[in-house]
Amino acid sequence: MDLATGDLASGDVLITDGVITEAAEQIDAPDAEVIDATGRIVLPDFVDIHRHTWQTQFCGLGADWTFDDYMTMIASAARVERC
């Protein structure tokens, strides 16, 4: 995602207060919590994608909806989904 850094086959990502502050092959941050993501792909901005992906269909459909309209439609969709 950073053209200066490029893609890393293996590396470290430092997150400070919920923001990516550094990405490099190796970061010296002795007090950081370590999460082993070996064998995984790490990308920014894919938070809770399982929920937001389906909501994109409402972007065009409900462009002129009020918040109340949106909540009514979401509640209706949730009731149908459970059936």
Residue pairs with C-beta under 8 A, 6 or more apart in sequence:
1 43
1 44
2 23
5 23
5 24
8 23
8 24
8 25
10 25
11 23
11 24
11 25
11 26
12 22
12 23
12 24
12 25
12 26
12 27
12 29
13 20
13 22
13 23
13 27
13 42
14 20
14 21
14 22
14 23
14 27
14 29
14 32
15 21
20 44
58 65
58 70
58 73
62 69
62 70
62 73
65 73
